């Protein structure tokens, strides 16, 4: 089994007690562990894989809570560093009736931004291990260069790099800085997971086929395009091969963590599959998409990110029940 390492932010999501109203009108919140890389690490671990989270947290109660939550999910936290120089990041969330959400972040700076290159020197990456990262911690701070150091180390060890841009414009000085930074990091990756809502923004290309094709630069061999409730498509070999799965229709209450659950489920399967990821057959990719879409769908039926992530048996049970229900309505 390959190990899956994720690097970047772990934070506290404050989930509103009410839905369908602006953030300024919310009267109460519930605390939940979150942060995209932490969500992905927890997804892999909950599904039965071996995952590590690399990041920095404050020496505060919220940092303690995040470490405990990740460990309870099965994540190895030996590469979680603590600091007194900044507090653990916070995010306040507002939810719409369909489960979509807006964020307000408190991190100027937050502890995750202070992860540095020296910290990465303590990490021991093995042959074939996977490193996953997002764009939130690619802002101009020490953590950006920690990412570069980790990417270089994993590539030297013969590992696999996964990148989910996961655009969060409020964290950037400008939309253009966000776009340019994401574009600069795409070539380092072997796999890019991108949503249909992000595709045109990141590539600057409106035509979907042309936009997908433009992502096959540098080391990129795989592009996963997610379409929310409409499922996902896996493009490979320069966009000349593609496999799709229509996903699962569910009543979503909170989409927080759905994309992280999706890519985490893909990376879990990649980590336990002995095959070379670059030689997957269409059927292997279709099977992996089906499982990942089911994991993501289940996540949207509960509130919060990490608390909503399903276990392996739960995903399989859901898939069986869902497929049976479809047969019954055909």
C-alpha positions in Angstrom: 0.0 0.0 0.0 1.3 3.4 -1.0 1.2 6.2 1.6 -0.8 9.4 0.8 0.6 12.6 2.1 -1.4 15.8 2.1 0.1 19.2 2.7 -1.4 22.6 3.5 -4.1 24.0 5.7 -6.1 22.4 8.5 -8.6 24.8 10.1 -11.9 25.1 12.0 -15.0 25.4 10.0 -17.8 27.2 11.9 -21.0 25.8 10.4 -24.2 27.9 10.8 -27.2 26.9 12.8 -29.4 28.3 10.1 -29.4 27.8 6.3 -30.5 30.0 3.4 -29.5 33.4 5.0 -26.4 35.6 4.6 -23.4 35.1 7.0 -24.1 38.4 8.7 -27.5 37.2 9.8 -26.4 33.8 11.3 -27.0 33.7 15.0 -25.0 30.6 15.9 -22.4 28.2 14.7 -21.2 24.7 15.4 -17.4 23.9 15.3 -16.1 21.3 12.8 -12.6 20.3 11.7 -11.8 21.2 8.1 -9.3 22.4 5.6 -9.1 20.7 2.2 -5.8 18.8 2.6 -6.8 17.7 6.1 -10.2 16.5 4.7 -8.4 14.5 2.0 -6.0 12.9 4.5 -9.0 11.9 6.7 -10.9 10.6 3.7 -8.0 8.3 2.8 -7.7 7.1 6.4 -11.4 6.5 7.0 -11.6 4.5 3.8 -8.8 2.2 5.1 -5.7 3.8 3.5 -2.5 5.1 5.1 -2.3 8.8 5.2 -0.1 11.6 6.6 -0.9 15.3 7.1 1.9 17.8 6.7 1.1 21.2 8.2 1.5 23.7 11.0 -1.1 24.6 13.7 -1.2 27.0 16.5 -0.4 26.1 20.1 -4.0 26.6 21.0 -7.2 24.7 21.7 -8.3 24.7 18.1 -4.9 23.1 17.1 -5.4 20.5 19.7 -8.9 19.7 18.4 -7.6 19.3 14.8 -4.8 17.0 15.8 -7.2 14.9 17.9 -9.8 14.8 15.1 -7.3 13.7 12.4 -5.8 11.0 14.7 -9.3 9.7 15.5 -9.9 9.4 11.7 -6.7 7.4 11.5 -4.3 10.0 10.0 -0.7 9.9 11.0 0.1 13.4 12.4 3.8 13.0 13.1 4.4 15.9 10.5 2.0 18.3 12.2 4.2 21.1 13.6 3.0 23.6 16.2 3.8 27.3 16.7 3.2 30.1 19.1 3.8 32.7 16.4 0.2 32.5 15.0 -3.2 31.0 15.8 -4.9 28.1 14.0 -7.0 29.3 11.0 -10.7 29.7 11.3 -13.4 29.8 8.6 -17.0 30.9 9.1 -19.5 29.3 6.6 -22.9 30.3 5.4 -25.1 27.6 3.8 -27.7 28.0 1.1 -30.8 25.8 0.9 -29.2 23.6 -1.8 -26.1 23.0 0.4 -23.8 25.5 -1.5 -21.7 27.8 0.8 -19.7 30.9 1.2 -16.6 31.3 3.4 -15.2 34.1 5.6 -11.6 33.3 6.6 -9.6 34.5 9.6 -5.9 33.9 8.9 -3.7 37.1 8.7 -1.5 35.2 9.3 -2.6 31.8 10.5 -0.3 29.1 11.7 -0.6 27.0 8.5 1.0 29.9 6.5 4.2 29.5 8.6 5.1 25.9 7.6 8.6 26.2 6.1 11.1 24.3 4.0 13.0 23.1 7.0 9.9 21.4 8.4 9.7 19.4 5.1 13.2 18.1 5.7 11.8 15.9 8.5 9.4 14.1 6.1 10.4 10.6 4.8 8.7 9.9 1.5 8.9 6.4 0.0 8.9 5.0 -3.5 5.5 5.4 -5.1 4.0 7.5 -2.3 1.4 10.1 -3.2 1.5 13.9 -2.4 -1.7 15.9 -2.6 -2.0 19.7 -2.3 -4.4 22.6 -3.0 -4.0 26.3 -3.8 -5.1 27.9 -0.5 -1.6 27.7 1.0 0.2 28.7 -2.2 0.0 32.4 -1.2 3.2 34.3 -0.8 4.3 32.9 2.5 6.8 30.3 3.8 4.2 27.6 3.2 4.4 28.1 -0.5 8.1 27.2 -0.5 7.4 24.3 1.8 5.1 22.9 -0.9 7.8 23.3 -3.6 10.3 21.4 -1.3 7.8 18.6 -0.7 6.9 18.3 -4.4 10.6 18.0 -5.3 11.2 15.4 -2.6 8.3 13.2 -3.6 9.3 13.4 -7.3 12.9 12.3 -6.4 11.4 9.3 -4.6 9.4 8.3 -7.6 6.1 9.4 -6.1 2.8 10.7 -7.6 1.7 14.3 -7.3 -2.0 15.3 -7.1 -3.3 18.9 -7.3 -6.8 20.3 -6.6 -6.7 24.1 -7.2 -9.8 24.4 -4.9 -10.1 28.2 -5.7 -10.9 30.4 -2.7 -10.6 34.0 -4.1 -11.2 35.8 -0.8 -7.7 34.6 0.4 -5.9 36.2 -2.5 -4.9 39.8 -3.2 -6.4 39.5 -6.6 -8.1 37.0 -8.9 -5.2 37.3 -11.3 -2.6 36.4 -8.6 -4.6 33.3 -7.7 -4.9 32.3 -11.4 -1.2 32.8 -12.2 -0.1 30.9 -9.1 -2.4 27.9 -9.9 -1.1 27.9 -13.5 2.5 27.9 -12.2 1.9 24.8 -10.0 -0.2 22.7 -12.5 2.9 21.5 -14.4 4.4 20.0 -11.2 1.4 17.6 -10.9 0.7 14.2 -12.4 -3.0 14.5 -11.7 -5.2 17.7 -11.6 -8.7 17.6 -10.1 -10.7 20.6 -11.2 -14.4 21.5 -11.0 -16.5 22.7 -14.0 -17.0 26.0 -12.2 -13.2 26.5 -11.9 -12.1 25.4 -15.4 -12.7 28.5 -17.4 -11.3 30.8 -14.6 -8.1 28.9 -14.2 -7.4 28.2 -17.9 -8.8 31.5 -19.4 -10.5 29.3 -22.0 -14.3 29.0 -22.4 -14.5 26.0 -24.6 -14.4 22.9 -22.3 -12.5 20.6 -24.6 -9.8 23.2 -25.3 -9.6 24.1 -21.6 -9.0 20.5 -20.6 -6.4 20.0 -23.3 -4.5 23.1 -22.0 -4.0 21.5 -18.6 -1.9 18.7 -20.1 1.4 20.5 -19.5 4.6 19.6 -17.7 4.1 16.3 -15.7 0.3 16.2 -16.0 -1.0 12.9 -17.3 -4.5 12.9 -15.7 -7.3 15.5 -15.4 -10.4 14.8 -13.3 -13.2 17.2 -14.1 -16.0 17.2 -11.5 -19.5 18.4 -12.2 -21.1 18.3 -8.8 -24.3 16.2 -8.8 -23.7 15.4 -12.5 -20.7 13.3 -11.7 -17.2 13.4 -13.1 -15.0 12.7 -16.1 -11.5 11.4 -16.1 -9.3 12.6 -19.0 -5.9 11.1 -19.7 -3.2 10.8 -22.4 -3.4 14.4 -23.4 -7.2 14.4 -23.4 -7.6 11.7 -26.1 -9.1 9.2 -23.6 -12.0 10.0 -21.3 -14.2 8.0 -18.9 -17.3 9.4 -17.2 -19.5 8.5 -14.3 -22.9 10.3 -13.8 -22.6 10.3 -10.0 -25.4 9.7 -7.4 -28.5 11.9 -6.9 -29.0 12.7 -3.2 -30.6 15.4 -1.1 -27.6 17.6 -0.3 -27.6 19.6 3.0 -23.9 20.8 3.0 -21.5 20.5 0.1 -18.5 21.3 2.3 -15.8 18.7 1.8 -17.5 16.9 -1.1 -14.7 17.7 -3.5 -12.1 16.6 -0.9 -14.0 13.4 -0.3 -14.1 12.8 -4.1 -10.3 13.2 -4.7 -9.5 11.5 -1.4 -11.5 8.5 -2.5 -9.6 8.5 -5.8 -6.2 8.7 -4.1 -7.2 5.9 -1.6 -8.0 3.6 -4.5 -4.8 4.6 -6.3 -2.8 3.9 -3.1 -4.1 0.4 -2.7 -4.0 -0.5 -6.4 -0.7 -2.2 -7.4 -1.0 -1.0 -11.0 1.0 2.0 -12.3 -1.4 4.9 -12.3 -0.3 5.9 -15.8 -1.4 2.5 -17.2 -5.0 2.4 -15.8 -7.6 0.9 -18.1 -10.9 2.6 -18.9 -12.7 0.1 -16.6 -10.3 0.8 -13.7 -10.9 4.5 -14.1 -14.7 4.1 -14.4 -14.7 1.9 -11.2 -12.6 4.5 -9.3 -14.9 7.4 -10.4 -18.0 5.4 -9.4 -16.6 4.8 -5.9 -15.4 8.5 -5.6 -18.7 9.9 -6.7 -20.5 7.8 -4.1 -18.2 8.9 -1.3 -18.7 12.6 -2.3 -22.5 12.2 -2.5 -22.6 10.7 1.0 -20.6 13.6 2.3 -23.1 16.1 1.1 -25.9 14.5 3.1 -24.3 15.5 6.4 -23.0 18.8 7.9 -19.3 19.7 8.1 -16.3 18.3 6.3 -14.4 15.7 8.3 -17.4 14.6 10.5 -19.3 13.8 7.3 -16.7 11.6 5.6 -17.8 8.0 5.1 -16.1 4.7 5.9 -15.3 2.1 3.2 -18.1 -0.3 4.0 -20.6 2.6 4.1 -19.6 3.7 0.6 -20.0 0.1 -0.7 -23.4 -0.3 1.0 -24.5 3.1 -0.5 -23.4 2.1 -4.0 -25.2 -1.2 -3.8 -28.4 0.4 -2.5 -28.3 3.2 -5.0 -27.7 0.8 -8.0 -30.6 -1.4 -6.8 -32.9 1.6 -6.6 -32.0 2.6 -10.1 -32.8 -0.9 -11.4 -36.1 -0.7 -9.6 -37.1 2.5 -11.4 -35.9 1.5 -14.9 
